Amino acid sequence: MKITSFEDVEATGYEICFFHSGCDGDADVVILDINSIFDYEEKKHDICKEKFTSVAIIDEQSDYDAFKNFGITAWIKRENIDQLPALLDEIKKRISS
């Protein structure tokens, strides 16, 4: 499972390519936050597979409200970012089935 992130994040057990470091165009999962929503919208067709999962990192409730209009697949609060590997495990299971 290839993961590209617009946010510099770590997830134990997963290799995450930071978008600004240069990533190829076949991500299964893309991770973004409110500061990168427009970069994501502009670049998602270039960096992601046709079917992909998007994960938004939420800092506050207004972020969630903003993301609703962008077709985001999953959300995680920044305060719970240590649970990102578990979320990625669940996404991997769903992609595999």
C-alpha positions as CSV (number, residue, x, y, z in Angstrom):
1,M,0.0,0.0,0.0
2,K,1.5,3.3,-1.1
3,I,0.9,6.4,1.0
4,T,1.5,10.0,0.1
5,S,1.1,12.8,2.6
6,F,0.9,16.5,2.3
7,E,1.6,16.6,6.0
8,D,4.9,15.4,7.3
9,V,3.7,12.5,9.5
10,E,5.1,9.2,10.7
11,A,3.2,5.9,11.1
12,T,5.0,3.0,12.6
13,G,5.0,0.1,10.1
14,Y,4.3,2.2,7.1
15,E,6.5,4.1,4.6
16,I,4.9,7.5,3.9
17,C,6.2,9.6,1.0
18,F,6.0,13.3,1.9
19,F,4.5,15.0,-1.2
20,H,6.9,17.9,-1.3
21,S,9.9,15.4,-1.4
22,G,8.6,14.0,-4.7
23,C,6.4,11.0,-5.0
24,D,5.3,8.9,-7.9
25,G,1.7,8.9,-9.0
26,D,0.2,5.7,-7.7
27,A,-0.8,6.4,-4.0
28,D,-3.4,4.2,-2.5
29,V,-3.8,6.6,0.4
30,V,-3.3,10.3,0.7
31,I,-3.0,12.2,4.0
32,L,-3.7,15.9,4.2
33,D,-4.6,18.7,6.7
34,I,-6.6,21.9,6.4
35,N,-3.5,23.8,5.2
36,S,-3.0,21.4,2.3
37,I,-6.6,21.0,1.1
38,F,-6.1,23.1,-2.0
39,D,-2.8,21.5,-3.0
40,Y,-4.5,18.1,-2.5
41,E,-7.5,19.1,-4.7
42,E,-5.2,20.4,-7.4
43,K,-2.8,17.4,-7.4
44,K,-4.8,14.3,-6.3
45,H,-5.3,13.1,-9.9
46,D,-1.6,13.2,-10.5
47,I,-0.5,11.5,-7.3
48,C,-3.2,8.9,-6.6
49,K,-4.5,5.8,-8.2
50,E,-8.0,6.0,-9.7
51,K,-9.4,4.5,-6.5
52,F,-7.8,5.8,-3.4
53,T,-8.5,6.7,0.2
54,S,-8.1,10.2,1.6
55,V,-7.3,10.8,5.3
56,A,-7.7,14.3,6.8
57,I,-6.0,15.4,9.9
58,I,-8.4,17.6,11.9
59,D,-7.1,20.3,14.3
60,E,-10.5,21.7,15.2
61,Q,-14.2,21.3,14.4
62,S,-14.2,23.9,11.7
63,D,-11.6,21.8,9.8
64,Y,-14.1,18.9,9.6
65,D,-16.8,21.2,8.3
66,A,-14.5,22.5,5.6
67,F,-13.4,18.9,4.6
68,K,-17.0,17.7,4.1
69,N,-17.1,19.4,0.7
70,F,-14.0,17.6,-0.6
71,G,-15.1,14.0,-0.5
72,I,-12.6,13.0,2.2
73,T,-12.8,9.3,3.1
74,A,-11.5,9.3,6.7
75,W,-10.7,11.8,9.5
76,I,-8.3,11.6,12.4
77,K,-7.8,14.3,15.1
78,R,-4.3,15.6,15.4
79,E,-4.4,14.8,19.1
80,N,-5.0,11.2,18.2
81,I,-2.3,11.0,15.4
82,D,-0.6,8.2,17.4
83,Q,-3.5,6.1,16.2
84,L,-2.7,6.6,12.6
85,P,-1.1,3.2,12.1
86,A,-4.3,1.5,13.4
87,L,-6.4,3.6,10.9
88,L,-4.0,2.7,8.1
89,D,-4.3,-1.0,9.1
90,E,-8.1,-0.7,8.7
91,I,-7.7,1.0,5.3
92,K,-5.3,-1.7,4.2
93,K,-7.8,-4.4,5.1
94,R,-10.6,-2.7,3.2
95,I,-8.4,-2.2,0.1
96,S,-7.4,-5.8,0.2
97,S,-10.9,-7.2,0.3
